[in-house]
């Protein structure tokens, strides 16, 4: 598996930065990111003069994301470390997963970077599926990998996170660092609080994640910080086929539930109309 970011040889991390539609190189690269400037409370003096304009830029990112991704077919967001070596176990697993998801009819959405993300994008692309990358402006940015068919570069993490959830039917999380953990727990929180309709979350890499799940069960759940049922929100496996079956089955179960609700609503409406007609005849 090759690891490439499409730039000329000799350009290391940090020598090129994407900021929305803008590409910055060398001396044009600022010392901070858009997110950092937005969230820096020490910049209070700029709040009245700059934040209103930032709001328009933020809105533009949502519009661009919604417009670009609206026609993407059913998709799965895949997360994992940008630091994983191409020949690592997690990258090999991610590439197999990307291919299996594509063959099951899903597009694959990643953060568009190297490591696990590139592997998942490659697997999907080589299997004939749609490979999507949602990049982000970072001080140590790696750029969009060459296996992405459809890419968007974001300035703001929160706009990008919305796209990961809105246009995916499931999350698959492979070994990763803080960013991967952030996406994992955000997804679990959205499902637990009912902010998203039931959303399959699959952890791949049993040896990597087992300690975390043990802590969630033996410490967090044991002390009542989460309920035992919350642990059922996670599927842990090393089997690519099992992961895909779990996602497909979850989507089918949700579709069946929604159809049952629709049929119940139609039946209730019909019964109400019939009762109203009988009542009207009785009054006549």
C-alpha positions in Angstrom: 0.0 0.0 0.0 1.5 3.4 -0.9 1.1 6.3 1.4 1.0 9.6 -0.6 -0.6 13.0 -0.3 -0.2 14.1 -3.9 2.4 16.8 -3.3 5.9 17.1 -4.8 8.7 15.2 -3.3 10.5 17.1 -0.6 7.5 18.8 0.8 7.2 17.7 4.4 4.2 18.1 6.8 3.4 21.7 7.5 4.7 23.1 4.2 1.3 23.3 2.7 -2.0 24.1 4.3 -5.6 24.1 2.9 -8.0 26.6 4.3 -11.3 26.0 2.6 -10.8 26.7 -1.1 -7.5 28.4 -0.4 -4.1 26.7 -0.5 -1.2 28.3 1.5 2.5 27.4 1.1 5.7 28.4 2.8 5.7 32.0 4.1 2.0 32.5 3.4 1.0 29.9 6.1 -0.3 31.6 9.2 0.9 30.6 12.7 -2.6 29.6 13.8 -5.7 27.9 12.4 -9.2 29.3 11.8 -10.5 27.2 14.7 -7.8 28.4 17.0 -8.5 32.0 16.2 -12.3 31.5 16.7 -12.0 29.8 20.1 -9.2 31.9 21.6 -10.7 33.8 24.5 -7.7 36.1 24.6 -8.9 37.6 21.3 -11.9 39.3 22.9 -11.1 42.6 21.2 -11.8 41.0 17.8 -15.2 39.5 18.8 -17.3 42.4 17.6 -15.3 43.2 14.5 -14.4 39.7 13.2 -16.8 37.1 14.6 -19.8 38.3 12.6 -17.9 37.7 9.4 -16.7 34.4 10.7 -20.3 33.4 11.1 -20.8 33.9 7.4 -17.7 31.8 6.7 -19.1 29.1 9.0 -22.4 29.2 7.3 -20.6 28.9 3.9 -18.9 25.7 5.1 -22.2 24.1 6.0 -23.8 25.1 2.7 -20.8 23.7 0.8 -20.9 20.5 2.8 -24.6 20.0 2.4 -24.6 20.8 -1.3 -21.6 18.6 -2.1 -22.7 15.5 -0.1 -26.4 15.6 -0.6 -26.2 13.0 -3.5 -23.7 10.7 -1.8 -25.3 7.2 -1.5 -25.6 5.4 1.8 -22.2 5.7 3.5 -20.2 4.7 6.5 -17.7 7.0 8.2 -14.4 5.3 9.1 -12.0 6.7 11.6 -8.5 5.8 12.7 -5.0 7.1 13.1 -3.2 9.2 10.5 0.1 7.9 12.1 -0.4 4.2 11.3 2.1 2.8 8.9 0.8 1.5 5.6 1.9 -2.1 6.5 0.4 -2.0 10.0 -2.4 -4.4 11.0 -4.9 -1.6 11.4 -4.2 -0.2 7.9 -4.6 -3.7 6.4 -7.8 -4.1 8.3 -9.0 -0.7 7.1 -8.3 -1.5 3.5 -10.2 -4.8 3.7 -13.1 -2.9 5.4 -13.2 -0.2 2.8 -13.5 -2.8 0.0 -16.2 -4.8 1.9 -18.3 -1.7 2.5 -18.0 -0.7 -1.1 -19.1 -4.2 -2.2 -22.1 -3.9 0.2 -23.2 -0.7 -1.6 -21.8 1.9 0.9 -19.7 4.9 0.2 -16.8 5.3 2.6 -16.2 8.6 4.3 -12.9 9.4 6.1 -11.0 12.4 7.3 -9.1 12.2 4.0 -5.6 11.9 5.5 -2.9 9.2 5.6 -2.7 6.1 7.7 -5.9 4.3 8.4 -7.9 6.9 6.5 -5.9 6.4 3.3 -6.2 2.6 3.7 -10.0 2.7 4.0 -10.3 5.1 1.0 -8.0 2.9 -1.0 -10.0 -0.2 -0.2 -13.3 1.5 -1.2 -11.8 3.0 -4.4 -10.2 -0.2 -5.6 -13.5 -2.1 -5.0 -15.4 0.4 -7.2 -17.1 2.3 -4.4 -17.2 6.1 -3.8 -14.4 7.2 -1.6 -15.0 10.5 0.3 -12.5 12.6 2.3 -13.4 15.4 4.6 -10.1 17.3 5.3 -9.4 19.8 8.0 -7.0 22.7 8.4 -4.3 21.7 10.9 -0.8 23.0 11.7 0.7 19.6 10.7 -1.7 18.9 7.9 -1.0 15.9 5.7 -3.3 16.8 2.8 -6.0 14.7 1.1 -4.8 11.3 0.1 -4.8 10.2 -3.5 -7.5 7.5 -3.1 -10.3 10.1 -2.4 -12.8 10.6 -5.2 -14.7 13.4 -3.6 -13.0 15.8 -1.1 -14.0 18.9 0.9 -11.5 20.9 3.0 -12.9 22.4 6.2 -11.7 25.3 8.4 -13.9 24.4 11.4 -14.0 21.0 13.2 -17.7 21.4 14.1 -18.8 21.8 10.5 -16.8 18.8 9.5 -18.1 16.7 12.3 -21.7 17.4 11.3 -20.9 16.0 7.8 -19.4 12.8 9.3 -22.7 12.1 11.1 -25.3 13.5 8.7 -24.2 11.6 5.7 -23.4 8.2 7.3 -25.5 5.3 8.4 -22.8 4.0 10.8 -19.3 4.7 12.3 -16.4 2.2 12.2 -13.6 3.1 14.5 -10.1 1.6 14.1 -7.1 2.2 16.4 -6.3 5.9 16.7 -5.5 8.8 19.0 -7.3 11.8 20.5 -9.2 12.7 17.2 -10.4 9.1 16.9 -11.6 9.0 20.5 -13.3 12.3 20.0 -15.3 11.0 17.1 -16.1 7.8 18.9 -17.5 9.4 22.0 -19.3 12.1 20.1 -21.1 9.4 18.2 -22.0 7.4 21.3 -23.2 10.6 23.0 -25.5 11.5 20.1 -27.0 8.0 20.1 -27.4 7.8 23.9 -29.1 11.2 24.1 -31.4 10.5 21.0 -29.9 13.3 19.0 -29.5 10.8 16.1 -31.6 7.9 15.2 -30.1 4.6 16.2 -26.6 4.6 14.7 -24.4 1.5 14.6 -20.9 2.1 16.2 -18.3 -0.6 15.4 -14.9 -0.8 17.1 -12.4 -2.8 15.1 -9.2 -4.0 16.8 -10.1 -6.1 19.8 -6.7 -6.0 21.4 -6.6 -2.2 21.1 -10.1 -1.4 22.3 -10.7 -4.1 24.9 -9.1 -2.2 27.8 -11.3 0.8 27.1 -14.4 -1.4 27.1 -13.4 -3.0 30.3 -13.0 0.4 31.9 -16.4 1.5 30.6 -18.0 -1.6 32.1 -16.1 -2.0 35.3 -15.7 1.7 36.2 -18.1 4.0 34.3 -21.1 1.6 34.3 -20.3 0.1 37.6 -20.5 3.5 39.3 -23.7 4.5 37.5 -22.2 7.1 35.2 -23.8 5.2 32.2 -26.4 2.5 32.1 -25.6 -1.2 31.3 -27.6 -0.8 28.1 -25.3 1.9 26.9 -22.6 -0.7 26.4 -24.8 -2.4 23.9 -24.3 0.6 21.6 -20.9 -0.7 20.7 -20.0 -3.7 18.5 -16.4 -4.9 19.0 -14.9 -7.2 16.4 -11.8 -8.0 14.3 -13.9 -9.6 11.6 -14.6 -7.3 8.6 -17.6 -9.4 7.4 -19.1 -9.3 10.9 -18.7 -5.5 11.0 -20.5 -5.1 7.6 -23.2 -7.6 8.5 -23.9 -5.7 11.8 -24.2 -2.4 9.9 -26.5 -3.9 7.2 -28.7 -5.6 9.8 -28.9 -2.5 11.9 -30.0 -0.4 8.9 -32.6 -3.1 7.9 -34.0 -3.2 11.5 -34.3 0.6 11.6 -36.0 0.6 8.2 -38.5 -2.1 9.4 -39.2 -0.1 12.6 -39.8 3.1 10.6 -42.1 1.3 8.1 -44.0 -0.2 11.0 -44.4 3.3 12.5 -45.6 4.6 9.1 -48.1 1.8 8.7 -49.4 2.4 12.2 -49.8 6.1 11.5 -51.7 5.4 8.3 -54.0 2.8 10.0 -54.7 5.3 12.9 -55.5 8.0 10.4 -57.8 5.7 8.5 -59.6 4.7 11.8 -60.0 8.3 12.8 -61.5 9.2 9.4 -63.9 6.2 9.6 -64.9 7.1 13.1 -65.5 10.7 12.0 -67.6 9.5 9.1 -69.7 7.3 11.4 -70.2 10.2 13.9 -71.3 12.5 11.0 -73.9 9.9 9.9 -75.2 9.5 13.4 -75.7 13.3 13.6 -77.6 13.2 10.4 
